[in-house]
Amino acid sequence: MSDVTPQVSVVVPTRNRSVMLKRTLEAILRQEGVDLEVIVVDEACEDDTVAMITALSDPRVSMVHHDAPRGLPAARNSGLTRATAKWVAFCDDDDTWAPTKLAAQLAALDATPGAGWCTSGAVHVDSSFRVLAGYQPPPTGDVSRLVLQDNYIPGGGSGTMALSSLVRELGGFDTRLKWGEDWDMWSRLSLHATMAGVSRPLVAYLIHDQSMSRNSPRFNRDVAIIEENYAEDRRALGVTLDRARLELGQADIDLDAHRRRSAAWHFLGNAYRGRVPKSVLRAGMAIVCPAYLTQRRKLQRRPMPAGWLDEANEWLEPLRSQQAHEQSTGTR
């Protein structure tokens, strides 16, 4: 470990994805103007992950080893246990950050008295780092009503920073959950602390068909758990969980990730939950002509704020160039 006291501890769970993990770690270690430590949680990796991290030879990086996979929530909790900084940030092993991500979040927290957590904007990207969509965070303040209705926090598990002590106090991530464990944590944070928002595209959330956190076979069971967890809080605030919007959001992620059957299932869920007949047609199109439906859905999405695409492309372009070079030379 480095002798410098870190401002932020970054927890990165991983399982047999050393190529993606290397790119993620490089982006984290390139953070500008922030002293950090990185805690990689090895979920019983069987590839060259350990050798790759050893070769990095960076004193800021340490590892926690699990002898058997415990799941994403438990892996994040193991990293949280080792975190020594005031603030903790989480990043999945397939996502990446802009070089100014942590500094921008620390500045937002410093400018927001009483804030206990912070999130930023995010872009969804494909495996070639092409931008698919962009999502803004909620405005700074009390976001509990929004977050208890739906997962309005962009970036999945990779966009949020919080007080380490607060996340521990709230019990860490719920290990019962296979889907939505990040949203469940943001729900608890929203009920206990003000959020600071950074409305810039500082996280690239990778959409692909192999993911630790985005596949949805446990969707219905885990949404039911999350709904029960905060039923009293929703009643007190006078809000209801927007299940139809959840279904539609998951359908779009599955569609972008080429998971046709899952996308069709969630479009049907949206049709049923929201009384949206056209989503029955979308379900059929997800199976029969997914490429056409994908383009239609992109056109229907809310446009990104002015300047977002340019800003995201500016820091994503080096990743595209690096990937192209690796593919042309056969290196990794």
LINLIN-V772634 format. One line per field, one symbol per residue. psi: psi as a letter, one per 40 degrees, with the letter a starting at -180 (. if undefined). burial: # if it has 24 or more other C-alpha atoms within 12 Angstrom, else .. A space follows every 10 residues. Layout:
BEGIN
psi: ???
burial: ???
END
This chain:
BEGIN
psi: iiehhidhhh hgiigffddd ddddddddee hhfhhiihhh hhgfieafdd ddddddfhee hiihhhdihe iddddddddd deheidihii hieeiiiide dddddddddd egheheiiii iiihiaeefh hdiihiiiih aheddddedi gehiebeeei iihdddddde eaihedhehe dddddddddd eeiihhhhgi gehhhhhieh ideeifdedd dddddddddf ddddddefii hgdddddddd ddddddefgd dddddddddd dddefgdeed ddddddddgd ddddddddde ihiiiheddd ddddeddddd ddddddddee i.
burial: .....##### ########## ########## #..####### #####...## .##......# ######...# ########## ########## ########## #########. ....###### #######.## ########## ########## ########## ####.###.. .####.#### ########## ########## ########.. ######..#. .##..##.## ..##.....# ########## ########## ########## #.......## .######..# ..##..#... ...#...##. ###.##..#. .......... ..
END
